[in-house]
């Protein structure tokens, strides 16, 4: 049974009982939570991230976490906990693992960019063998290594509750990616996984082959991030062949790879036949004009499913960018497009300014905005994009959700 919403008072008492000094940052967040009118009905997320503050705050330590979880033990109305960018180590991971084994209400846990290692990953993954409440876990940026990732791969064979798992920038390796792909051939609950930036020593793309094989049989995965996998045309072809048989994946992130126009030809063929994919992120590859034209032809003639496309920083000139702009006149489904970082000549500026002028493209659905100098129309950069809020969340609600991160607006995986 949940205690009365008086978190701050319980925190002060717990600090006294455990002879632990109060963390003023935690105290202030708990005071704000006590004033929340929805605390007893909808549940709340405690936002204790150490990086989202204009004034520096004392970041949460392992000792701070021990006091906090003692307070949250009976607070069933706390359904989310954001501890990103703090000072938690494996000792803090042990505290959190114990809490996860005992808690039955926490749905969202963000531990990104702390200092948790392999042993901490083992404890948290082990706790999720029995936990039946957590829906979304972010471990991004903790250097858990290949062995730490293996513990999460093993967890995916057992856990049937987790829907979103973020292991990006965690230094996982070949064995972890292979084991994760194998686990996802059986797991029916996970809807989104981030495997960005593994440490791979081989150039043979074995991991992509395993992931492609998984996509042939997996019918639950909605969102897949494979950025910085050193993927080439061979890997793209394997993924596309697998996606002909997949009817669930809606968001595919292939950013920061080694994909050129030949690989995009496979994607173009896929877009002509695929009726599921809604978001495609090709940022920071090298598809050039030929690749952009492959995409534009598929979008203009056959595809009526894709809603968001990012070709940021792909060495595309006006020829390819104008082709993409023209495809949007005949394709009314594509609503978000991101093009900054390419060679924006006058024809590009005119084409995208026209799309915006006739309301075919909304300003909060692209990363460029037109302006005029001496009668010439130019494009300025806007800070919009598919990954804008992947690593931070603004404290204010001044930005519309769609502008902040199109993926969250277009493909809703879960409440968090």
Buried (B, 14 or more C-beta within 10 A) or exposed (E): EEBEBBBBBBBBBBBEEEEBEBBEBBBEBBEBBBEBEEBEEEBBBBBBBBBBEEEEBBBBBBBBBBBBBBBBBEBBBBBBBBBBBBBBBBBBBBBBBBBBBEBEBBBBBBBBBBBBBBBBBBBBBBBBEEBEEBBBBBBBBBBBBBBBBBBBBBBBBEBEEBBBBBBBBBBBBBBBBBBBBBBBBEBEEBBBBBBBBBEBEEEEBBBBBBBBBBBEEBEEBBBBBBBBBBBBBBBBBBBBBBBEEBEEBBBBBBBBBBBBBBBBBBBBBBBEEBEBBBBBBBBBBBBBBBBBBBBBBBBBEBBEBBBBBBBBBBBBBBBBBBBBBBBBEEBEEBBBBBBBBBBBEEBBBBBBBBBBEEEBBBEBBBBBBBEEEEEEBBBEEBEBBBBBBBBBBEEEEEBEEBBBBBBBBBBEBEBB
